[in-house]
Amino acid sequence: MTRLSVNVNKIATLRNARGGNNPNVVKVARDCEAFGAQGITVHPRPDERHITYQDVLDLKEVVTTEYNIEGYPDARYLELVTRVKPTQATLVPDPPGVLTSNAGWDTVQNHDLLTEIIRKLQQQGIRTSIFVDTNPANIDGAAATGTDRIELYTEPYAAHYPTNREAAVKPFVAAAGRAKELGLGINAGHDLDLHNLHFLVTAIPYIDEVSIGHALISDALYYGLENTIQMYLQQLA
């Protein structure tokens, strides 16, 4: 079964809008686990506009499932990840200033950079994942870096799902199949929701993990957090 990792960035965004500690990011993360989530994801950015670096440290003390820290692998990110030693570090090519992750790595052009970073993280016992698109060259390039997993950037799938879901999922099936042949684990994330998630994991049943934040937290406003997590787990069953 594909595992559900809940990205709690949006909880931090809401908290930061007023200052203080309401909603409490640590409590929400613990509740997500209690309600069935199998992982917690955070993506600290340099401006700390949602998850702060202190949040990352605080969550390390309470997360009992898999802890996944996403981010652009600059010096500050690498120092933080090395200190925390999460279950997984997901390397994302979004430099400071971007609103959200909107592309995968060119793993061929960035081979040397990624290979060196991945080697150092794996020496710390941290599983590595590279955020990539479905370009076969980038799948092969990811494998060449020595990474443990890739995370498929699923925004194109989500965007085209309403009009032609079979065509939308086709390149992802091909990319995932190639990754599996190369011995890579497969994660997926970006714009996955209650409408498109089940079709994706049915087409690619060997996806190890999906990371979902914006849609899940938004749905929780209507359905409640506990019920929403159960609804997402049902889509993965």
ROMAR-383210 format. One line per 5 residues: number of its first residue (from 1); for each residue x, y, z of N, C-alpha, C, O, CB. Coordinates in pm, whole numbers. Glycine has a CB too. Layout:
N
NUM) X/Y/Z/X/Y/Z/X/Y/Z/X/Y/Z/X/Y/Z  ... $
# end
This chain:
237
1) 84/-120/0/0/0/0/87/125/0/186/132/73/-95/1/122  51/221/-80/121/349/-83/100/424/49/-12/431/100/72/436/-203  206/477/102/201/547/231/164/694/210/198/754/109/337/536/305  94/749/309/52/889/306/139/971/400/141/947/521/-97/902/344  211/1068/344/285/1164/424/214/1299/413/191/1349/303/435/1174/377 $
6) 179/1356/526/106/1482/528/205/1598/539/285/1604/632/4/1485/646  197/1688/443/279/1809/446/206/1914/531/94/1954/499/307/1863/300  271/1958/639/205/2050/733/244/2196/711/223/2280/799/237/2009/876  302/2227/595/339/2366/568/222/2463/581/237/2571/637/397/2377/429  105/2423/530/-10/2514/532/-58/2544/673/-116/2650/698/-123/2456/450 $
11) -36/2453/765/-68/2480/905/21/2593/957/-25/2682/1028/-50/2352/992  148/2588/919/240/2693/960/206/2827/894/221/2932/956/384/2653/926  160/2822/770/119/2944/701/6/3014/776/9/3135/796/75/2913/557  -92/2936/819/-205/2992/894/-158/3048/1028/-199/3158/1067/-314/2884/917  -74/2976/1096/-20/3025/1224/55/3157/1206/36/3251/1282/74/2920/1285 $
16) 139/3161/1103/223/3279/1084/144/3404/1047/191/3516/1064/325/3251/976  22/3383/995/-60/3498/957/-94/3587/1076/-116/3707/1060/-188/3450/891  -98/3527/1196/-132/3605/1315/-22/3604/1420/-34/3674/1522/-259/3551/1375  84/3527/1398/185/3513/1501/138/3417/1608/33/3354/1594/218/3649/1562  215/3405/1714/177/3313/1820/195/3168/1777/282/3136/1696/33/3337/1861 $
21) 111/3081/1833/128/2938/1807/-7/2870/1787/-28/2758/1834/204/2871/1921  -97/2938/1716/-229/2883/1689/-260/2897/1540/-271/3009/1490/-338/2953/1775  -275/2784/1469/-270/2645/1515/-128/2599/1546/-30/2653/1493/-331/2554/1412  -118/2501/1630/10/2448/1676/57/2341/1579/-5/2236/1567/-3/2391/1819  168/2368/1510/217/2278/1407/254/2142/1465/224/2038/1405/338/2338/1337 $
26) 318/2141/1580/358/2015/1642/235/1932/1679/232/1811/1654/444/2041/1768  134/1996/1737/13/1921/1773/-56/1865/1650/-101/1750/1651/-84/2010/1851  -65/1946/1545/-130/1897/1423/-55/1778/1366/-117/1681/1323/-139/2009/1319  77/1784/1365/156/1671/1314/131/1546/1396/115/1437/1341/306/1706/1315  128/1561/1528/101/1445/1613/-39/1392/1590/-61/1271/1590/121/1481/1761 $
31) -135/1482/1570/-271/1439/1542/-278/1364/1408/-346/1262/1398/-367/1560/1540  -208/1415/1308/-207/1347/1177/-160/1203/1192/-218/1112/1134/-116/1423/1077  -56/1184/1269/-6/1047/1293/-110/964/1368/-135/848/1333/126/1051/1371  -170/1024/1470/-270/951/1547/-391/912/1461/-455/810/1486/-316/1034/1666  -420/995/1361/-535/969/1273/-501/876/1157/-589/844/1077/-588/1100/1219 $
36) -375/832/1148/-341/731/1049/-235/767/947/-192/681/871/-459/695/978  -192/893/944/-86/931/848/41/852/879/75/829/995/-59/1084/853  110/812/774/230/730/790/359/809/775/468/752/771/229/617/691  345/942/767/463/1026/757/424/1172/770/308/1209/750/536/1002/625  523/1254/803/506/1399/810/612/1462/722/731/1429/731/517/1451/958 $
41) 568/1554/635/659/1626/545/660/1774/579/557/1832/612/617/1605/398  778/1834/571/792/1979/582/884/2027/471/968/1953/421/847/2020/723  866/2152/434/951/2214/332/991/2352/381/928/2451/345/878/2221/193  1095/2360/463/1139/2490/513/1208/2570/403/1300/2520/339/1232/2474/633  1164/2692/383/1229/2779/285/1311/2886/357/1286/2915/474/1125/2845/191 $
46) 1409/2943/288/1498/3039/356/1427/3155/425/1472/3202/529/1596/3094/257  1314/3202/367/1244/3314/430/1150/3271/543/1088/3355/609/1165/3390/325  1140/3139/564/1058/3084/673/914/3136/669/853/3164/772/1121/3118/809  861/3148/547/726/3204/535/618/3108/581/503/3149/602/700/3244/391  651/2984/598/558/2890/662/633/2809/766/645/2854/880/490/2796/556 $
51) 683/2694/733/762/2615/829/892/2688/862/966/2730/773/792/2474/772  917/2704/991/1041/2767/1035/1145/2658/1064/1113/2540/1076/1017/2856/1160  1268/2702/1074/1373/2606/1108/1353/2552/1249/1387/2437/1277/1513/2672/1096  1297/2633/1339/1267/2583/1472/1157/2478/1467/1160/2381/1543/1225/2698/1565  1059/2496/1378/956/2393/1360/1019/2259/1324/981/2154/1376/856/2435/1251 $
56) 1115/2263/1234/1181/2140/1191/1245/2069/1310/1235/1948/1323/1288/2169/1082  1310/2145/1395/1374/2088/1513/1269/2036/1612/1286/1928/1669/1464/2191/1582  1163/2113/1632/1059/2071/1726/989/1943/1679/960/1854/1759/955/2182/1744  964/1934/1550/896/1815/1497/983/1690/1509/931/1580/1527/858/1837/1351  1114/1708/1500/1205/1595/1515/1182/1523/1647/1200/1401/1656/1349/1642/1505 $
61) 1142/1599/1750/1126/1540/1884/996/1461/1899/983/1384/1994/1130/1650/1987  901/1479/1807/769/1417/1828/726/1324/1715/642/1237/1738/666/1524/1845  780/1339/1595/735/1256/1484/781/1112/1507/900/1086/1525/789/1310/1349  686/1020/1505/717/878/1529/706/795/1402/748/679/1400/624/822/1635  650/854/1297/644/784/1168/764/832/1086/867/865/1144/506/813/1092 $
66) 753/836/955/864/883/872/863/1036/865/759/1099/846/856/822/731  980/1092/880/997/1238/877/1069/1272/748/1181/1226/724/1076/1290/1003  1006/1354/664/1059/1390/533/1081/1540/528/987/1617/548/963/1344/420  1203/1582/502/1233/1725/490/1268/1755/345/1368/1707/292/1350/1766/584  1183/1835/281/1206/1878/143/1283/2009/142/1281/2085/239/1072/1892/66 $
71) 1351/2035/31/1412/2166/19/1520/2173/-87/1569/2072/-137/1468/2206/149  1555/2296/-117/1666/2322/-209/1796/2301/-131/1813/2357/-23/1658/2467/-269  1888/2221/-185/2004/2180/-108/2115/2284/-99/2228/2260/-141/2060/2055/-166  2081/2401/-42/2185/2499/-15/2251/2466/119/2214/2368/184/2126/2644/-14  2346/2546/160/2423/2515/279/2336/2509/404/2355/2422/489/2533/2618/298 $
76) 2239/2601/414/2155/2605/534/2065/2482/542/2049/2424/650/2071/2732/535  2008/2442/429/1925/2321/427/2006/2199/467/1963/2118/549/1863/2300/288  2124/2186/408/2206/2069/435/2251/2065/581/2259/1957/640/2327/2067/344  2281/2180/637/2319/2185/779/2202/2139/866/2220/2063/961/2364/2327/820  2081/2187/833/1963/2151/910/1934/2001/900/1909/1935/1001/1842/2231/863 $
81) 1937/1949/779/1906/1807/758/2010/1719/827/1975/1617/887/1899/1775/608  2134/1757/819/2239/1680/885/2219/1680/1036/2247/1580/1103/2377/1736/851  2172/1792/1090/2146/1801/1234/2027/1717/1277/2031/1649/1379/2124/1946/1275  1922/1721/1198/1797/1653/1235/1802/1505/1202/1747/1423/1276/1679/1718/1164  1866/1470/1091/1871/1331/1042/1731/1270/1027/1697/1174/1096/1956/1245/1137 $
86) 1651/1328/937/1517/1273/914/1525/1137/844/1632/1094/801/1432/1371/831  1412/1073/833/1407/949/756/1448/974/612/1520/894/552/1265/887/761  1402/1085/556/1421/1113/414/1446/1261/390/1384/1347/451/1299/1066/333  1538/1288/300/1560/1424/249/1522/1425/102/1577/1349/22/1708/1470/270  1426/1511/68/1382/1523/-71/1440/1651/-130/1410/1761/-83/1226/1522/-81 $
91) 1522/1636/-231/1591/1750/-291/1506/1809/-402/1469/1741/-497/1730/1708/-346  1474/1939/-387/1382/2008/-478/1454/2127/-541/1522/2201/-470/1252/2055/-402  1442/2147/-672/1517/2255/-739/1446/2389/-737/1431/2454/-840/1544/2217/-881  1402/2432/-619/1335/2561/-611/1421/2659/-531/1423/2653/-408/1194/2547/-547  1491/2746/-599/1575/2844/-531/1490/2943/-454/1369/2948/-473/1665/2917/-631 $
96) 1552/3024/-366/1477/3121/-287/1391/3213/-375/1433/3255/-482/1572/3204/-204  1271/3243/-325/1184/3338/-395/1070/3277/-472/975/3347/-506/1264/3418/-486  1076/3147/-501/965/3087/-575/848/3062/-480/868/3040/-360/1009/2954/-642  727/3065/-535/607/3048/-452/591/2904/-407/563/2877/-290/483/3092/-529  609/2811/-501/597/2669/-471/680/2592/-572/721/2646/-675/449/2622/-473 $
101) 705/2466/-542/785/2384/-633/710/2368/-765/594/2328/-766/816/2244/-570  776/2399/-877/705/2396/-1004/784/2330/-1116/754/2350/-1233/670/2534/-1045  884/2251/-1081/962/2179/-1182/1048/2075/-1113/1077/2084/-993/1049/2277/-1266  1089/1976/-1191/1181/1877/-1139/1325/1912/-1177/1350/2004/-1254/1145/1739/-1190  1418/1836/-1120/1559/1856/-1150/1594/1815/-1293/1537/1719/-1346/1645/1777/-1052 $
106) 1684/1886/-1354/1758/1835/-1469/1872/1754/-1409/1977/1809/-1374/1810/1952/-1566  1852/1625/-1398/1948/1542/-1326/2075/1516/-1406/2177/1475/-1350/1884/1410/-1289  2070/1540/-1536/2191/1524/-1618/2281/1645/-1598/2400/1631/-1569/2154/1507/-1770  2225/1764/-1612/2303/1886/-1597/2355/1902/-1453/2463/1956/-1432/2219/2008/-1636  2278/1855/-1356/2315/1871/-1215/2371/1743/-1154/2367/1725/-1032/2194/1916/-1135 $
111) 2421/1656/-1238/2469/1525/-1190/2572/1538/-1078/2558/1474/-974/2529/1446/-1305  2675/1618/-1099/2783/1626/-1001/2734/1682/-868/2768/1630/-761/2898/1712/-1055  2652/1788/-875/2598/1848/-753/2515/1747/-675/2536/1729/-555/2513/1970/-787  2422/1682/-743/2333/1589/-676/2407/1467/-622/2380/1421/-511/2222/1544/-770  2500/1416/-699/2576/1299/-656/2652/1325/-527/2652/1242/-436/2673/1255/-766 $
116) 2716/1440/-518/2793/1473/-399/2702/1491/-277/2733/1443/-168/2875/1599/-422  2592/1561/-296/2499/1584/-185/2439/1453/-138/2431/1427/-18/2388/1682/-227  2397/1371/-231/2335/1243/-196/2434/1154/-122/2397/1087/-25/2285/1171/-323  2556/1153/-165/2659/1072/-97/2672/1116/49/2678/1032/139/2796/1085/-170  2677/1246/72/2693/1296/208/2571/1265/295/2586/1229/411/2717/1447/205 $
121) 2452/1278/238/2331/1249/315/2321/1100/348/2286/1063/460/2208/1294/237  2352/1017/252/2345/873/277/2447/829/381/2422/734/455/2366/795/147  2560/895/387/2659/865/490/2606/894/629/2652/836/728/2786/945/465  2506/985/637/2442/1018/763/2324/925/794/2256/941/895/2395/1163/762  2299/828/707/2188/735/726/2054/792/683/1949/744/726/2181/695/868 $
126) 2058/895/598/1935/960/552/1898/910/413/1981/914/321/1953/1115/551  1776/862/397/1729/820/265/1710/944/178/1664/1047/226/1595/740/275  1747/934/51/1740/1049/-37/1636/1027/-147/1613/916/-194/1877/1077/-99  1575/1138/-188/1479/1138/-298/1500/1265/-379/1527/1371/-323/1331/1128/-246  1489/1253/-511/1507/1366/-601/1375/1396/-671/1312/1306/-727/1619/1338/-706 $
131) 1333/1520/-668/1210/1567/-732/1235/1576/-883/1320/1652/-927/1166/1707/-674  1160/1497/-963/1185/1492/-1107/1054/1492/-1186/948/1461/-1133/1266/1368/-1142  1066/1529/-1313/953/1516/-1405/960/1379/-1472/1037/1292/-1429/954/1631/-1512  881/1360/-1575/872/1227/-1638/969/1208/-1754/966/1104/-1820/732/1203/-1686  1053/1305/-1781/1151/1293/-1889/1241/1172/-1863/1306/1166/-1759/1237/1423/-1900 $
136) 1245/1075/-1955/1326/955/-1930/1471/986/-1898/1533/917/-1818/1319/864/-2049  1527/1090/-1961/1666/1125/-1934/1685/1164/-1788/1790/1136/-1730/1710/1240/-2026  1585/1229/-1729/1597/1268/-1589/1578/1150/-1494/1633/1149/-1385/1496/1376/-1557  1501/1051/-1536/1488/928/-1456/1622/854/-1456/1671/814/-1350/1375/837/-1511  1679/836/-1574/1809/770/-1582/1915/850/-1508/2000/793/-1439/1849/750/-1729 $
141) 1910/982/-1523/2007/1067/-1456/1994/1059/-1305/2094/1065/-1234/1991/1209/-1501  1872/1046/-1255/1852/1031/-1111/1918/903/-1060/1986/903/-958/1702/1031/-1076  1897/794/-1132/1959/668/-1092/2111/679/-1090/2177/620/-1005/1916/556/-1187  2165/754/-1184/2311/768/-1193/2371/844/-1074/2491/833/-1048/2348/839/-1322  2289/921/-1003/2341/994/-886/2355/906/-764/2425/943/-669/2249/1111/-853 $
146) 2292/789/-765/2294/702/-648/2181/726/-550/2183/670/-440/2423/718/-578  2082/807/-588/1971/834/-497/1892/708/-468/1892/613/-546/1879/941/-557  1824/709/-354/1741/595/-316/1607/596/-388/1555/492/-429/1719/593/-166  1551/717/-402/1418/731/-461/1412/854/-551/1501/939/-550/1311/740/-351  1305/860/-627/1265/983/-695/1127/1022/-642/1053/937/-591/1264/965/-850 $
151) 1093/1149/-655/956/1193/-633/905/1252/-763/957/1353/-810/947/1297/-517  804/1190/-819/747/1238/-944/665/1365/-919/578/1368/-832/659/1129/-1009  695/1467/-996/625/1597/-987/493/1583/-1063/491/1580/-1186/714/1715/-1046  383/1575/-989/255/1533/-1048/162/1647/-1088/46/1622/-1121/184/1445/-952  209/1771/-1085/122/1881/-1127/68/1863/-1269/-51/1886/-1291/197/2012/-1117 $
156) 151/1822/-1368/95/1802/-1503/-14/1695/-1505/-113/1708/-1578/207/1763/-1599  3/1589/-1427/-101/1487/-1418/-231/1546/-1363/-339/1525/-1419/-55/1370/-1330  -219/1621/-1254/-337/1679/-1192/-406/1780/-1284/-529/1787/-1286/-300/1746/-1061  -328/1856/-1359/-384/1959/-1446/-465/1898/-1561/-567/1953/-1602/-274/2047/-1502  -419/1785/-1612/-486/1724/-1728/-584/1613/-1690/-656/1562/-1776/-383/1668/-1822 $
161) -586/1577/-1563/-674/1469/-1519/-822/1495/-1552/-889/1403/-1599/-659/1449/-1370  -875/1615/-1531/-1019/1636/-1555/-1062/1617/-1699/-1178/1585/-1725/-1057/1774/-1511  -972/1636/-1794/-1011/1627/-1935/-979/1492/-1998/-1052/1445/-2086/-944/1735/-2012  -869/1429/-1954/-832/1300/-2012/-737/1230/-1916/-615/1242/-1928/-767/1317/-2153  -792/1158/-1823/-709/1101/-1717/-615/992/-1770/-505/974/-1717/-797/1044/-1608 $
166) -658/919/-1872/-571/815/-1927/-446/876/-1991/-335/828/-1971/-647/730/-2031  -466/983/-2068/-352/1051/-2128/-267/1118/-2021/-144/1123/-2032/-399/1154/-2232  -332/1170/-1918/-260/1241/-1812/-165/1148/-1737/-54/1188/-1700/-357/1304/-1716  -209/1025/-1713/-128/935/-1632/-23/860/-1712/72/807/-1655/-217/837/-1562  -39/854/-1844/47/771/-1927/196/799/-1909/272/704/-1888/11/789/-2071 $
171) 243/925/-1916/386/947/-1899/435/913/-1759/553/881/-1741/420/1091/-1930  349/919/-1661/389/886/-1525/403/735/-1508/491/688/-1435/287/942/-1425  317/661/-1574/330/515/-1572/463/475/-1636/534/388/-1584/212/449/-1646  495/538/-1748/621/506/-1816/741/544/-1731/837/468/-1720/628/578/-1951  736/662/-1671/848/707/-1589/865/619/-1466/977/582/-1430/827/853/-1546 $
176) 755/585/-1402/763/500/-1284/814/361/-1320/891/301/-1245/626/490/-1217  770/310/-1436/819/180/-1479/969/180/-1502/1038/85/-1465/747/139/-1605  1018/286/-1564/1164/298/-1585/1238/308/-1452/1342/245/-1434/1196/420/-1673  1184/387/-1359/1247/401/-1229/1253/267/-1156/1354/233/-1093/1172/504/-1144  1146/192/-1165/1143/61/-1100/1248/-31/-1161/1315/-104/-1089/1004/-2/-1111 $
181) 1261/-29/-1294/1363/-110/-1361/1503/-76/-1311/1590/-163/-1303/1355/-89/-1513  1524/51/-1278/1656/97/-1234/1677/78/-1084/1782/113/-1031/1673/243/-1269  1577/23/-1017/1591/-6/-875/1562/111/-783/1601/109/-666/1727/-54/-849  1494/213/-834/1462/331/-754/1328/314/-684/1235/257/-741/1461/456/-840  1318/363/-561/1189/379/-498/1117/497/-561/1181/584/-621/1203/398/-346 $
186) 985/500/-549/906/602/-618/810/670/-521/726/606/-458/826/539/-736  826/800/-511/732/886/-439/660/973/-541/699/979/-658/804/973/-332  555/1040/-498/483/1131/-588/422/1244/-507/385/1226/-391/373/1055/-666  412/1361/-570/352/1472/-501/337/1596/-586/409/1615/-683/431/1504/-381  245/1678/-550/209/1809/-604/72/1803/-671/53/1739/-774/317/1858/-705 $
191) -22/1872/-610/-160/1886/-659/-239/1755/-658/-340/1745/-728/-159/1942/-798  -196/1658/-583/-276/1537/-567/-389/1565/-467/-370/1638/-370/-188/1417/-518  -507/1507/-494/-622/1534/-409/-718/1416/-410/-688/1311/-466/-694/1662/-454  -835/1435/-349/-931/1326/-339/-990/1287/-474/-1046/1178/-486/-1041/1366/-247  -978/1372/-574/-1034/1342/-705/-939/1259/-791/-983/1170/-864/-1068/1471/-777 $
196) -810/1287/-782/-717/1224/-878/-623/1122/-816/-549/1055/-889/-636/1329/-944  -623/1108/-685/-523/1024/-619/-542/876/-647/-446/805/-680/-527/1047/-470  -665/828/-635/-688/684/-650/-651/635/-790/-593/528/-805/-834/651/-621  -683/712/-890/-651/670/-1027/-500/659/-1046/-452/568/-1114/-710/770/-1129  -425/751/-986/-279/747/-999/-221/622/-935/-140/553/-997/-217/870/-935 $
201) -261/591/-813/-201/476/-746/-255/344/-799/-192/240/-781/-225/485/-596  -370/347/-863/-418/227/-931/-334/201/-1056/-301/86/-1085/-567/242/-969  -300/307/-1128/-218/293/-1248/-73/259/-1213/-4/191/-1290/-223/422/-1330  -26/307/-1096/112/281/-1052/104/229/-909/129/305/-815/203/412/-1062  71/103/-891/47/50/-756/172/38/-670/162/16/-550/-18/-84/-766 $
206) 289/53/-730/413/40/-654/471/175/-612/589/183/-576/516/-37/-735  391/280/-617/435/407/-557/453/385/-406/363/335/-339/332/523/-585  568/422/-355/597/400/-213/525/501/-124/475/466/-17/746/409/-189  519/627/-169/470/732/-81/416/849/-162/472/885/-266/582/779/14  307/906/-115/262/1035/-169/271/1138/-57/240/1109/58/115/1025/-225 $
211) 313/1257/-93/321/1369/1/215/1470/-39/218/1524/-150/464/1433/2  121/1497/51/7/1583/19/-11/1684/131/-16/1649/249/-123/1499/-2  -22/1810/92/-38/1916/190/-155/2007/162/-255/2005/234/86/1996/198  -144/2087/57/-242/2193/31/-385/2138/21/-475/2187/89/-207/2268/-96  -405/2036/-62/-540/1984/-81/-593/1919/47/-709/1938/84/-543/1882/-195 $
216) -508/1844/114/-553/1774/234/-591/1873/345/-695/1857/409/-442/1678/285  -510/1974/367/-541/2073/470/-666/2152/432/-748/2184/517/-422/2168/492  -680/2182/303/-801/2252/258/-925/2166/280/-1028/2215/327/-789/2290/109  -917/2037/246/-1030/1948/268/-1065/1936/416/-1182/1920/452/-1000/1809/211  -963/1946/502/-988/1933/646/-1075/2047/699/-1140/2032/802/-855/1930/721 $
221) -1076/2161/630/-1163/2271/671/-1310/2232/659/-1395/2282/734/-1135/2396/587  -1340/2144/566/-1478/2101/544/-1512/1971/618/-1619/1957/676/-1502/2082/395  -1417/1877/615/-1446/1743/666/-1388/1715/804/-1423/1614/866/-1395/1642/569  -1300/1801/853/-1228/1773/976/-1102/1694/946/-1098/1615/852/-1318/1696/1074  -999/1715/1026/-869/1655/996/-871/1503/1005/-820/1436/915/-764/1709/1091 $
226) -929/1449/1108/-930/1303/1124/-1004/1236/1008/-955/1140/950/-994/1264/1258  -1122/1287/977/-1200/1229/869/-1129/1244/735/-1132/1153/652/-1338/1294/862  -1066/1359/713/-996/1383/586/-881/1286/567/-863/1232/458/-944/1526/580  -803/1262/670/-692/1167/658/-745/1028/626/-686/957/545/-609/1164/787  -854/990/688/-913/860/657/-961/854/512/-950/751/447/-1028/829/752 $
231) -1015/964/463/-1060/969/324/-943/951/227/-955/882/126/-1133/1101/296  -831/1014/258/-713/998/173/-657/857/182/-615/801/80/-606/1100/211  -656/800/299/-607/662/312/-695/567/234/-645/469/178/-602/619/459  -824/593/229/-915/509/151/-882/517/2/-895/417/-69/-1060/551/174  -840/634/-45/-801/647/-185/-676/566/-218/-653/528/-333/-777/793/-219 $
236) -594/540/-116/-471/466/-135/-488/315/-119/-398/238/-151/-366/515/-40  -602/275/-68/-623/132/-38/-638/52/-166/-657/-70/-160/-746/113/51 $
# end
